[in-house]
Amino acid sequence: MRKRMAGLLAALLVAASPLAAEIPLDDVEAVEFRNAEGSVTTFKGQPALQVIGPMTRAEDKLAVVDAELANGTIEVELAGGVQEGAMAAARGFVGVAFHVQDGGEKFEAFYLRPTNGRAEDQERRNHSSQYISFPDHPWHKLREETPSRYEAYVDLVPDAWTSVRITVHGDQARLYVHGNEQPTLIVNDLKLPESSGRVGLWVGPGTRAHFRNLRVSAE
């Protein structure tokens, strides 16, 4: 009887454990690019996937990887910088998309604005991190309708490797930066709740971004 109970418990623990996977970023042929360009390179001495966002204001600039997620955790190291000759409003936008559907027609994302992190303007600092849901809830709509709810300050430096972790559970998501135990940004009303979709690396206009060590743990 004890052996049977022990076996049952072991089976339950295996069934309940998250499906974790390292997602390789060393093959551009395995990545689907949407309104962005990508290449494998070395950045600050580390192998990385480089993703470049063209000078357009469209928010659907993605490198979609072979990983599916409804609930779980996404971890990655990323760096975002401004391209030479970019528009004045460029901030080195870089982040992670999840619940990517229909090839990028719909998704949710957390992203960073690295040049805002240490700006001398406090309002810019307050806009260092952002949640969006494409296409119905772009950043400017969320900022206009619910100021400060979907943005927060975090210390950032452009073109510096930055660790990011995102947790997703139902209609709630959390953004953690720099390995901090407390989240930088909390969203309790995801606009695509109870959804499943692929994972993508997100960039904004005028951005040259780099990504490495991507890990997805689905629940």
DADA-V157773 format. One record per backbone hydrogen bond with DSSP energy under -0.5 kcal/mol. NH is the residue of the N-H (numbers start at 1). CO is the residue of the C=O. If there is no record, write none. Layout:
# DADA-V157773
((NH,CO) (NH,CO))
This chain:
# DADA-V157773
((5,1) (6,2) (7,3) (8,4) (9,5) (10,6) (11,7) (12,8) (13,9) (14,10) (15,11) (16,12) (17,13) (17,14) (19,218) (20,18) (21,216) (23,214) (24,22) (30,27) (31,28) (32,64) (33,31) (34,62) (37,52) (39,50) (41,48) (43,46) (46,43) (48,41) (49,211) (50,39) (50,48) (51,209) (52,37) (53,207) (54,35) (54,52) (56,54) (61,59) (62,34) (62,60) (63,201) (64,32) (65,199) (67,65) (69,197) (70,71) (72,168) (73,217) (74,166) (75,215) (76,164) (77,212) (78,162) (79,210) (81,208) (83,206) (86,83) (90,87) (94,112) (95,202) (96,110) (97,200) (98,108) (100,198) (101,106) (104,101) (105,101) (105,102) (106,101) (107,134) (108,98) (109,132) (110,96) (111,130) (112,94) (113,128) (115,91) (116,113) (117,113) (117,114) (119,116) (122,120) (125,121) (126,122) (127,123) (127,124) (128,125) (129,152) (130,111) (131,150) (132,109) (133,137) (134,107) (137,133) (142,138) (143,139) (144,140) (145,141) (146,142) (149,146) (150,146) (151,148) (152,129) (159,80) (160,157) (162,78) (164,76) (165,176) (166,74) (167,174) (168,72) (169,172) (172,169) (173,187) (174,167) (175,185) (176,165) (176,174) (178,163) (180,177) (184,175) (185,175) (187,173) (190,171) (193,190) (195,192) (197,69) (198,100) (199,67) (200,97) (201,63) (202,95) (202,200) (203,61) (204,93) (206,53) (206,54) (207,53) (207,204) (208,81) (209,51) (209,207) (210,79) (211,49) (212,77) (214,23) (215,75) (216,21) (217,73) (218,19) (218,216) (219,71))
